[in-house]
Amino acid sequence: MSDNSSASDSELERIFHDVPILPFDPNVHDLDADFRLTRFGDLTERSKKTPKELLTKLMMNIAPREEVEAGGEEVEPVPASQQQQQPLVSGFDISNHGSDVTLKNPLLNDLHLVKTTDFVYPLIDDPYLMGKIACANVLGDLYAKGVVACDNMLMLLAVSTLMSEKERDTIVPMMMRGFKDCAVKAGAHVTGGQSVVNRWCIIGGVATSVCENIEIIGPGNAVPGDVLLLTKPLGTHVALNVHKWMVSEDRKWKHLKNSYAKEDIARAHDIAVRSMCRLNRTAAQLMHKYGAHGATVIAEYGLVGDAEALAARQQMEVSFSIYNMPVIEKMASVASSCRDVFQLMRGRAPEHSGGLLICLPREEATAFCKEVIELEGPSARAYIIGIVEKGDRTVNLIKPRVIDAKI
């Protein structure tokens, strides 16, 4: 795509549904032929998230230390392990560190302030599409709570000190434009933000919504008999890494090149980009229509890791059993060829701008999946991947069947 920044919305829809996404061409923008936006971030480091166990431990140490002037005595804080978790909305609690969303309850009468934040390093070389991916990623946690309308967004941007002036002045506006265009498609507006200089390029933002209680779907209401739906395929992290190896002729690619055609890897990268740019907004709308009992975004901890966080928050004693794994075409095979370094088939591979994992009444699942296609087209899918059963709030990955996603 030589100049996505000037493409109209209808043209972008044609690009995403009819023809392959063309590689970003630096020459069109008078940049060096070897320019790669992904060089201003690091995929390996980006996949490293603070372990959940460590994060929990750290958060236990930030309970506020209340001081009062009562005879000069200091009141000792209640240990975090003994604190009561005060519900915000049905299914929500203050200790919700498994999500990037915070809720203020109540803001006024039945109104709630919902905010979420996220950011990413460059995942792909096309700056315009990278901006769209970053925006879709920020909005994901709002949609997981059933919040469809976003009132405004702030953009967070770190300009890499490693960029030349020409690269900065060319690439950064394109990223910003992609972010803004995605926000507009989501019905939101970018009203401000913050920018800094940093060694690595970073783009993200803050999304805010004011909504009524009825507009929010708590995550903890799953019941035995529900099915588990996933609104995007897995394997984005695998597809992005392997494509990067192929383009750079990395030594890792040499171990794969005899087994996989370049066209297959390029196609997988194309599917991953389409998926990451796609908003989960339609899924959030349908969560209300079909009575969803909770959802979460599949992100840094992978399918199983994020499902575990959701299962742990259920009010009823239930467990999730996963039987199917929709994976970007050929990426399950590639991951196996890489000796499971990505942990994809264990459900632990990070996902970028991932889909929603939704707990839905069994009788509504087929209609939900059908309507996703009716509203967004055949390239959009929702997959039934498992069931909710009585249990101890754990996740069971039971020899999953791989479903090749060919969007």
SETOR-58011 format. One line per 2 residues: number of its first residue (from 0); their letters; for each residue y, z, x of C-alpha. Coordinates in steps of 0.1 Angstrom, whole numbers, plus 5000, padded with zeros to 4 digits. Example, Ala and Ser with C-alpha at 12.3 -4.5 7.8 and 13.67 -1.06 7.14 Angstrom:
BEGIN
0) as) 4955,5078,5123; 4989,5071,5137
END
This chain:
BEGIN
0) ms) 5000,5000,5000; 5030,4987,5019
2) dn) 5057,5006,5000; 5045,5030,4974
4) ss) 5080,5045,4972; 5093,5016,4952
6) as) 5063,5012,4929; 5068,5018,4892
8) ds) 5046,5041,4871; 5028,5011,4855
10) el) 5022,4996,4889; 5008,5028,4901
12) er) 4984,5030,4872; 4973,4994,4880
14) if) 4967,5005,4916; 4947,5035,4907
16) hd) 4925,5017,4881; 4922,4981,4891
18) vp) 4924,4974,4928; 4915,4994,4960
20) il) 4942,5015,4976; 4954,4997,5006
22) pf) 4958,5016,5039; 4993,5027,5048
24) dp) 5008,5001,5071; 5032,5017,5096
26) nv) 5045,4983,5107; 5061,4976,5073
28) hd) 5084,5007,5079; 5092,4998,5116
30) ld) 5069,5026,5129; 5045,5024,5158
32) ad) 5013,5007,5148; 4993,5037,5158
34) fr) 5013,5061,5136; 4991,5085,5116
36) lt) 5005,5112,5093; 4973,5131,5096
38) rf) 4981,5138,5133; 5008,5162,5122
40) gd) 4981,5185,5106; 4946,5195,5115
42) lt) 4917,5190,5091; 4895,5215,5108
44) er) 4920,5242,5109; 4931,5234,5074
46) sk) 4897,5241,5060; 4897,5276,5074
48) kt) 4908,5301,5048; 4910,5338,5052
50) pk) 4875,5351,5043; 4874,5366,5009
52) el) 4860,5399,5022; 4888,5402,5047
54) lt) 4914,5392,5022; 4901,5419,4998
56) kl) 4903,5445,5026; 4938,5435,5036
58) mm) 4951,5436,5000; 4936,5471,4996
60) ni) 4961,5482,5023; 4993,5469,5006
62) ap) 4994,5493,4976; 5030,5504,4973
64) re) 5039,5538,4988; 5060,5555,4962
66) ev) 5086,5579,4974; 5105,5602,4951
68) ea) 5132,5628,4958; 5113,5658,4942
70) gg) 5119,5688,4965; 5118,5664,4995
72) ee) 5081,5658,4989; 5065,5624,4992
74) ve) 5040,5614,4966; 5008,5600,4981
76) pv) 4997,5567,4967; 4965,5565,4947
78) pa) 4938,5548,4968; 4934,5512,4959
80) sq) 4897,5518,4951; 4907,5543,4924
82) qq) 4936,5524,4909; 4932,5513,4873
84) qq) 4934,5475,4869; 4961,5470,4843
86) pl) 4955,5439,4821; 4984,5414,4819
88) vs) 4970,5391,4793; 4934,5391,4780
90) gf) 4912,5385,4810; 4940,5388,4836
92) di) 4947,5417,4860; 4971,5426,4887
94) sn) 4945,5424,4914; 4940,5387,4907
96) hg) 4939,5376,4944; 4913,5349,4935
98) sd) 4941,5328,4921; 4975,5315,4932
100) vt) 4989,5323,4897; 5010,5353,4888
102) lk) 5020,5363,4852; 5048,5385,4841
104) np) 5038,5402,4809; 5058,5403,4787
106) ll) 5089,5385,4797; 5104,5388,4762
108) nd) 5085,5395,4731; 5054,5372,4733
110) lh) 5068,5351,4762; 5052,5351,4796
112) lv) 5065,5339,4829; 5037,5320,4848
114) kt) 5042,5310,4884; 5020,5294,4910
116) td) 5024,5283,4946; 5005,5262,4971
118) fv) 5010,5239,5001; 4989,5216,5022
120) yp) 4990,5198,5056; 4987,5160,5057
122) li) 4954,5150,5043; 4959,5112,5043
124) dd) 4982,5088,5062; 5000,5074,5032
126) py) 5031,5097,5028; 5039,5087,4993
128) lm) 5004,5094,4980; 5004,5126,5001
130) gk) 5034,5138,4982; 5016,5131,4949
132) ia) 4985,5150,4961; 5006,5180,4971
134) ca) 5022,5182,4937; 4989,5178,4918
136) nv) 4975,5206,4940; 5003,5230,4931
138) lg) 4999,5224,4894; 4962,5229,4894
140) dl) 4963,5267,4890; 4986,5264,4860
142) ya) 4962,5240,4843; 4933,5263,4850
144) kg) 4950,5290,4829; 4954,5264,4801
146) vv) 4992,5262,4807; 5000,5225,4800
148) ac) 5038,5225,4802; 5055,5232,4835
150) dn) 5092,5239,4831; 5103,5233,4867
152) ml) 5091,5230,4903; 5105,5239,4937
154) ml) 5094,5219,4967; 5084,5235,5000
156) la) 5086,5213,5030; 5081,5218,5067
158) vs) 5092,5188,5089; 5071,5185,5120
160) tl) 5090,5190,5153; 5065,5166,5168
162) ms) 5080,5137,5147; 5105,5114,5162
164) ek) 5138,5110,5144; 5127,5076,5131
166) er) 5094,5089,5118; 5111,5119,5102
168) dt) 5137,5098,5084; 5111,5073,5072
170) iv) 5081,5095,5062; 5097,5126,5048
172) pm) 5117,5109,5020; 5085,5091,5009
174) mm) 5065,5123,5007; 5093,5139,4987
176) rg) 5094,5109,4963; 5057,5111,4958
178) fk) 5059,5148,4950; 5088,5142,4926
180) dc) 5071,5113,4908; 5039,5133,4902
182) av) 5060,5162,4888; 5077,5138,4864
184) ka) 5044,5125,4853; 5034,5161,4846
186) ga) 5065,5166,4825; 5082,5187,4850
188) hv) 5113,5184,4872; 5119,5193,4908
190) tg) 5150,5215,4907; 5152,5227,4943
192) gq) 5132,5240,4971; 5132,5250,5008
194) sv) 5127,5231,5040; 5122,5242,5076
196) vn) 5111,5227,5109; 5076,5236,5121
198) rw) 5050,5223,5145; 5029,5210,5117
200) ci) 5040,5190,5087; 5036,5209,5054
202) ig) 5043,5200,5018; 5039,5221,4987
204) gv) 5058,5239,4961; 5062,5265,4933
206) at) 5056,5257,4897; 5070,5278,4869
208) sv) 5063,5279,4832; 5075,5302,4803
210) ce) 5050,5302,4776; 5036,5321,4746
212) ni) 5004,5341,4748; 4986,5315,4728
214) ei) 4993,5289,4755; 4974,5309,4781
216) ig) 4936,5309,4784; 4922,5339,4802
218) pg) 4895,5333,4827; 4871,5361,4818
220) na) 4857,5353,4783; 4826,5333,4791
222) vp) 4795,5341,4769; 4758,5333,4774
224) gd) 4751,5298,4762; 4784,5283,4775
226) vl) 4781,5253,4797; 4799,5247,4829
228) ll) 4821,5216,4832; 4837,5201,4863
230) tk) 4866,5177,4859; 4866,5161,4894
232) pl) 4838,5152,4918; 4831,5171,4950
234) gt) 4832,5158,4985; 4869,5152,4992
236) hv) 4868,5172,5024; 4838,5152,5037
238) al) 4853,5119,5027; 4886,5126,5044
240) nv) 4870,5139,5076; 4845,5110,5080
242) hk) 4872,5085,5073; 4894,5100,5100
244) wm) 4864,5099,5124; 4859,5062,5116
246) vs) 4895,5052,5120; 4899,5070,5153
248) ed) 4865,5059,5166; 4857,5096,5171
250) rk) 4825,5104,5189; 4812,5120,5156
252) wk) 4814,5085,5140; 4791,5071,5166
254) hl) 4763,5092,5151; 4769,5078,5117
256) kn) 4780,5042,5122; 4745,5028,5123
258) sy) 4736,5045,5089; 4768,5039,5069
260) ak) 4789,5008,5066; 4826,5011,5071
262) ed) 4831,4997,5036; 4812,5026,5022
264) ia) 4834,5052,5040; 4865,5034,5030
266) ra) 4854,5033,4994; 4846,5071,4995
268) hd) 4881,5077,5009; 4896,5056,4981
270) ia) 4877,5077,4955; 4888,5109,4971
272) vr) 4925,5098,4971; 4923,5088,4934
274) sm) 4907,5121,4925; 4932,5142,4945
276) cr) 4962,5124,4929; 4948,5129,4894
278) ln) 4963,5158,4874; 4942,5183,4856
280) rt) 4967,5183,4827; 4945,5165,4802
282) aa) 4917,5189,4809; 4940,5218,4803
284) ql) 4950,5203,4769; 4914,5199,4759
286) mh) 4905,5234,4770; 4926,5245,4740
288) ky) 4912,5220,4716; 4876,5228,4724
290) ga) 4879,5265,4728; 4873,5271,4765
292) hg) 4864,5306,4776; 4879,5304,4811
294) at) 4884,5282,4841; 4893,5281,4878
296) vi) 4903,5254,4903; 4877,5244,4929
298) ae) 4896,5246,4962; 4893,5261,4996
300) yg) 4861,5282,4990; 4842,5253,4975
302) lv) 4823,5250,4942; 4801,5281,4947
304) gd) 4828,5302,4964; 4854,5297,4936
306) ae) 4827,5299,4909; 4818,5333,4923
308) al) 4854,5345,4920; 4854,5333,4884
310) aa) 4820,5349,4876; 4832,5383,4891
312) rq) 4860,5384,4866; 4840,5380,4834
314) qm) 4842,5407,4808; 4806,5402,4797
316) ev) 4776,5406,4820; 4769,5369,4827
318) sf) 4759,5347,4856; 4765,5310,4863
320) si) 4736,5287,4871; 4745,5253,4886
322) yn) 4720,5225,4883; 4741,5194,4890
324) mp) 4766,5185,4917; 4788,5154,4911
326) vi) 4797,5141,4946; 4818,5112,4958
328) ek) 4794,5083,4963; 4773,5086,4995
330) ma) 4791,5118,5007; 4761,5140,4999
332) sv) 4740,5118,5022; 4767,5118,5049
334) as) 4770,5156,5047; 4732,5159,5052
336) sc) 4734,5135,5082; 4760,5159,5097
338) rd) 4735,5187,5096; 4753,5205,5068
340) vf) 4783,5212,5090; 4805,5208,5058
342) ql) 4782,5231,5037; 4787,5206,5009
344) mr) 4752,5210,4995; 4755,5247,4996
346) gr) 4786,5245,4975; 4808,5259,5002
348) ap) 4827,5228,5013; 4865,5230,5007
350) eh) 4879,5207,4981; 4915,5193,4981
352) sg) 4934,5191,4948; 4900,5198,4932
354) gl) 4889,5198,4896; 4887,5226,4871
356) li) 4854,5245,4866; 4855,5253,4829
358) cl) 4833,5276,4807; 4830,5258,4774
360) pr) 4809,5263,4742; 4778,5242,4745
362) ee) 4784,5224,4712; 4818,5212,4724
364) at) 4809,5199,4758; 4799,5164,4749
366) af) 4831,5158,4728; 4852,5172,4757
368) ck) 4836,5148,4782; 4840,5119,4759
370) ev) 4877,5126,4751; 4886,5128,4788
372) ie) 4875,5092,4792; 4893,5081,4760
374) le) 4925,5097,4772; 4925,5089,4809
376) gp) 4902,5058,4811; 4867,5053,4826
378) sa) 4877,5063,4861; 4883,5099,4848
380) ra) 4852,5120,4842; 4841,5155,4833
382) yi) 4806,5165,4843; 4783,5191,4828
384) ig) 4770,5209,4859; 4754,5242,4846
386) iv) 4751,5270,4821; 4763,5305,4815
388) ek) 4735,5331,4811; 4731,5368,4809
390) gd) 4733,5383,4844; 4752,5403,4870
392) rt) 4783,5382,4874; 4768,5360,4902
394) vn) 4764,5323,4908; 4730,5306,4913
396) li) 4728,5272,4928; 4694,5259,4917
398) kp) 4683,5229,4937; 4711,5208,4923
400) rv) 4707,5172,4913; 4733,5150,4930
402) id) 4753,5127,4907; 4770,5099,4926
404) ak) 4807,5096,4915; 4819,5060,4916
406) i) 4854,5063,4900
END
